[in-house]
């Protein structure tokens, strides 16, 4: 049976525009296009994959010079708005709050594999401390 709710995955360029509002012209055109999409298909859901979250996180830090903590907060706030959701669900929201030990990218990698019932093998001792990952011996 066809899905009654259309779900669209946003790519990094759209997600970063929504997070930063920059460049302004592209931000405005993205918002207008998303509003049109919602008008045409009111039940539309917008989701963001772990890969896009990770790419946006790095972009916010390196291109926009936003500190890690602030980048995580901005992503969390956009998800809290209810306009966009993490593809892998509420577990990603918990990951965004973690600030010690393994980094956000490592945690997103672990969560993505775990979402598919897989464990992660790593040589990174901090990453191995996160549930769902272990040191490769």
Phi and psi in degrees as a GROMACS rama.xvg file:
@    title "Ramachandran Plot"
@    xaxis  label "Phi"
@    yaxis  label "Psi"
@TYPE xy
-64.6464  147.385  UNK-2
-69.5999  131.829  UNK-3
-82.2191  -22.9291  UNK-4
-105.24  114.298  UNK-5
-70.5054  133.057  UNK-6
-120.192  130.971  UNK-7
-121.616  135.893  UNK-8
-92.649  129.784  UNK-9
-85.759  143.771  UNK-10
-89.6752  173.714  UNK-11
-60.8255  -38.1798  UNK-12
-62.3145  -40.1625  UNK-13
-71.6354  -46.0446  UNK-14
-60.3157  -43.5615  UNK-15
-65.2078  -38.176  UNK-16
-61.3425  -42.3868  UNK-17
-67.226  -32.3474  UNK-18
-74.5462  -36.4998  UNK-19
-107.981  -26.9359  UNK-20
77.0295  10.7706  UNK-21
-126.34  153.125  UNK-22
-59.0649  143.431  UNK-23
-54.9931  -44.6483  UNK-24
-62.6233  -43.8811  UNK-25
-68.9396  -36.3313  UNK-26
-60.2031  -50.5621  UNK-27
-61.5385  -42.7351  UNK-28
-67.5277  -34.9281  UNK-29
-64.9992  -44.9668  UNK-30
-62.868  -44.1498  UNK-31
-61.5726  -44.5421  UNK-32
-64.0215  -40.4798  UNK-33
-67.5025  -37.3598  UNK-34
-63.7502  -42.0361  UNK-35
-61.0984  -42.7633  UNK-36
-60.2629  -43.8739  UNK-37
-66.9808  -34.3459  UNK-38
-66.7315  -40.1213  UNK-39
-73.4603  -40.0179  UNK-40
-130.9  82.2912  UNK-41
-57.6507  -26.1483  UNK-42
-89.3343  8.21176  UNK-43
-57.3592  137.656  UNK-44
-115.532  141.815  UNK-45
-113.085  128.287  UNK-46
-127.02  161.347  UNK-47
-132.361  127.99  UNK-48
-75.4601  163.378  UNK-49
-59.5244  -36.223  UNK-50
-63.2931  -43.2191  UNK-51
-66.8926  -40.8129  UNK-52
-58.6371  -46.3001  UNK-53
-63.1509  -43.8531  UNK-54
-63.8249  -41.2482  UNK-55
-65.0868  -41.825  UNK-56
-56.8961  -46.348  UNK-57
-67.552  -41.7816  UNK-58
-61.3475  -43.8718  UNK-59
-59.8357  -39.3952  UNK-60
-73.0207  -49.9589  UNK-61
-85.6826  -37.0603  UNK-62
-89.9862  -42.6103  UNK-63
-95.9359  -4.10196  UNK-64
59.4294  35.9787  UNK-65
-92.0944  128.746  UNK-66
-60.3903  154.444  UNK-67
-51.8224  -48.5424  UNK-68
-59.2117  -43.5697  UNK-69
-68.9069  -36.0038  UNK-70
-64.2698  -44.8048  UNK-71
-61.3328  -41.5945  UNK-72
-64.1605  -42.6212  UNK-73
-62.0778  -42.9617  UNK-74
-64.1753  -44.399  UNK-75
-60.34  -42.6132  UNK-76
-65.0569  -38.1625  UNK-77
-64.9258  -41.4649  UNK-78
-64.4602  -38.7058  UNK-79
-64.6255  -23.4999  UNK-80
-64.9301  -22.3259  UNK-81
85.0221  -2.65486  UNK-82
-81.0031  -27.3527  UNK-83
-138.232  143.745  UNK-84
-128.407  153.112  UNK-85
-71.8044  134.247  UNK-86
-55.5428  -38.7185  UNK-87
-90.2237  12.7025  UNK-88
84.4258  -162.919  UNK-89
-62.5829  -26.3358  UNK-90
-57.997  -34.2516  UNK-91
-65.173  -36.441  UNK-92
-62.9947  -37.8393  UNK-93
-64.9058  -41.8941  UNK-94
-61.0692  -38.8294  UNK-95
-63.4594  -24.8564  UNK-96
-82.1726  -22.5295  UNK-97
-67.115  131.308  UNK-98
-128.942  3.22364  UNK-99
-128.035  161.445  UNK-100
77.432  -135.537  UNK-101
-59.7663  147.92  UNK-102
-78.3315  172.927  UNK-103
-59.0316  -44.9383  UNK-104
-59.7673  -45.1011  UNK-105
-61.5801  -42.8199  UNK-106
-66.2095  -37.8519  UNK-107
-66.131  -38.2249  UNK-108
-62.6957  -48.5697  UNK-109
-59.4458  -47.3694  UNK-110
-62.3939  -39.218  UNK-111
-64.5159  -44.9673  UNK-112
-64.9833  -45.7586  UNK-113
-61.0287  -35.3039  UNK-114
-57.2402  -27.8162  UNK-115
-100.571  12.0907  UNK-116
79.5099  18.7247  UNK-117
-108.838  151.148  UNK-118
-97.5949  159.817  UNK-119
-108.248  133.578  UNK-120
-103.277  132.113  UNK-121
-145.163  159.818  UNK-122
-100.058  -4.50865  UNK-123
-84.9  114.732  UNK-124
-64.2906  -36.6742  UNK-125
-67.3089  -42.9802  UNK-126
-63.5603  -38.4214  UNK-127
-65.6669  -18.0473  UNK-128
-76.9269  -14.9584  UNK-129
-82.9211  136.088  UNK-130
-56.5227  133.689  UNK-131
100.13  -2.21899  UNK-132
-130.312  153.835  UNK-133
-150.532  156.508  UNK-134
-66.976  137.246  UNK-135
-80.2838  115.703  UNK-136
